[in-house]
Amino acid sequence: MIGSFRVIDLAEDRDCTPSSRKACGLLAYLVGRGGRPVPRERLAGLLWGRSADEQARASLRQALCDIRAATSREMPPVGSDRNHLWLVADRVRGGGLTHAREEDGDWRPFEDLDGLSPEFDDWLAMERGRLTEVVVAETAAWVKRSLAHGQGAKLVPLIRRLQRIDPLNEDFVEYAMLAEYQAGHVGGVRQRYLEFAERVKNELGVGPTKTMTALEEQLIDRLTHESTPMPPPTNGSGASK
């Protein structure tokens, strides 16, 4: 759900994203409803509000067919009856930053689903705010736990994704420096610090906090002069400073 919208068959490791953007939009909306039934009329109005009623209902039926054709006709991710559609929640797992692709641009939720309709764009703006908070908080907590177990070397790309979503978050910069430290990258520690220092200077007119500067100096000193491992992070609220 972060970056370009994708549907992946986990059993076969197969991309089964519907080719129709509005079918993807329909899935995205149903994911946001968490399995609760949604009236067909609401969905038709959300995505095809400028079409006549009969045409909008036909387009909704076609989108549902597109979803089933791309995923599974026997066990589709969307259930339906005469009046409602719903996500079959036990067949679907939401994916966040760890599933985002490198080519995705700014790591927003449903990055490529803008412009499907004015009504859908209104919903998308609200849903993005909600999803970003949830996914980023869960991912940051997982990163912090992983750093505590010395797994920073494999976390560098993921932490960079967090920083792209919230570039002024000091906790994420500290995570990035710790990950580079655990990977043994002196230059990486320094680069993460300098990137943040330049960003806060340009955008806020301030410099890094004394705590961050001290951490950067301590990490580099340990990598270049000592063999004592750095203790795991103990703060990491995830709040922007």
N, C-alpha and C positions, 0 to 999 in steps of 0.2 A: 504493500500500500504506500510505501515511500518511494519516490521517484516515479518512473513510468509504470502504469498499471500493468500487472502481469498475473496470469493464472497458470500455476504450475501443478502438473500431476505428480505428486510426490512419490507415488508407487513406481512410476515409469521414468521419473525425472524428465518430463516432457512439457514443453511450453504449449499450453492449450488455450491461450488467450484468444477470445473471439476477434475476428477481423473487423467487425462493426464497432465503431467507437461508441455508439449509443447502447449497444449490448454491454460493452464494458461499463458505461455509465450506469446502466440498470443494475449490474452486479455490484458496483461500488455503493450505490444507494442502499441496496438490500443488505450488504455487509454492515453498513452503518446502523441498520435497524436491528441487527443482532438476532435474527430469526423470527422477529415479530411479523405477522401478516400485514401486508400493505395493500390497500384497495387498488385494483387495476386502474380505476379512474384517476387516482392520484398519480400513479406512475406515468400514465399516458399524458396527463397534463404537465408533468414535470419535464418530460423529454420531448414531447410532440405537441406542446400547447398551442402552437400556431396552425396546426392542421385541424381539419374538420374532425368531429368526434369519431366517426366510423373509420376514417383514415388513421387517426391516432391509435385506435384500438388494434387495427390491423398491423400497424408498425410495431406495437408492443408485442403482438403474437410472433411477428417475424424475429424480433430481437430475442425472444425466449427460445425460438427454434435455433437461432444462431448460437446461443449459449450451449444448448444441448448438443448441437452438432460438433462444437469445438471441444466439449468436455466429455460427457457421457450421456447417451440416451437411456441407459439402464439405471444409472445412479447419478442424475444431474445434481448440480449444487443448488438449484432453485426448484422449489416445490410450487404447485399451483392448484387452484380450483377455479370454479366459474368466476369468482369475484375477487380473488386475492392471489398475490405471489408472496413467497417468503424464502429466505435463505435456509437451506437445510444445514443447520449449524454444526451437526456432528460430522459433516463431510468436508468442512472448510476450516482452514487454519489461517488466521491473519498473519502476514509477514511484514516485518518492518525494515530497519536499516540493514540488518545482516543479509537481506535478500535483494537489496538495491544493486543495480548494475552500475558499473563504472562510468558508462556513457550518460547516465541520467544527470540532468543539469544541476538544479539547485536543491534537490532532495526534499521537495515539498510532497505531501501526500497527494496521490493521484495527479502527478505533475502534467500529464498529457491529456487530461480530460476537460480542459477549459473550452468554452465556446459551444457546448452541445445545445444549450438553450439558455435564455436569460434566467429562467426559474432554476435550472440545474446549477448555474453559476452561483446564484445566491446561496443555495444549499451547500455547494462546494466550499465557499468561503468560510462558512461556519464550521463545517466538518473538518476542514484542514486545521483550524485552530485547536479543535478538540483532539484530533488524532496526533498532532505534533506534540502536544503536552504529554499525552499518554505514552507514546512510543519513545520519545526522547527520555522521559523519566525512567522507563523500564530498561532501556538500553544503557543509560548512564549507571544505573544500579548494577547491571550485569558487568559492565566494564570495571567498575570499582572492585567487585568481588574477584574478577579475573586478575586484576593487577595485584590484589592481595595474595594471590597464589603464584605470582611471578610469571604470568602468561602474557606480559606486555608485548613481546616480539610479534605476536600474531594479531595484536589489537590495533596496530598503527593505522591501517586503512579505515577501520570502523570509527575510531576516535576522530579521524579527519572528517568523516561524514557528520558526526555530531557537531563539529566546529563549523561546518558549512551551514548548518541549520541555525546555530546560535553562536556566531563568531566572537561575541563579547563575553562569553561565559568563562570566567576564570577557572572554574573547576575543570572544564574540558581542556584548557591549556595545561593545567597541572597533570591531568591524565595523559595528555600527549607527551609531555616531557618525561613522565615516569615510564611510559611505554618505550620511548626511544632509549631511555636509560637501561631498561631491562633487556633491550635488544643490543645494547653495547654501542650505541651510536652517539658519540660525543657531538658530532656535527649536527645530528638530528635534534638533540636537546637544545643546542644553541639556536638552531633555525626556528624551532617552534616558539621559543621565547622572543626572538627578534621579530617574527611575524606578528605576534600579538602586540609587542611594544609599538610597532609601527601603526597597527590598526587603531589602538586606543589613542595614540597621539593624533592621528588624522581625523578620527571620528568624534573623540571626546575631549581632545586637548589635554590629556593627562598621560602619566606614565604607569607602568606596572606597579603593583603594590610591593612593599618591602618584603612581604612574605614570599611572593612569587620570585622576586629577584634573588632572595636568599636560597630558595629551592633550586633555581637554575645553577647558581654558583656551587651549591653543595653537590648536586648531581654530577656536574662536570668535574669537580675536584675528586669525587669518589671514582669516577671512571678513569681519570688520568693518573691518580696517585695512590689509590687505596684499593683493597680487595674486599672491604666490608660491604655486604649488600645493603641496599637502601631499604628502610622499613616501608611496609605497604601504606597507601594513603589512608588517612584517618578522618578527613573532612569529607568533601564531595557532596554538598547538599543539592547540586544541580541548578541552583538559582543563579541568575545572572547578577554580576556585580556592577 
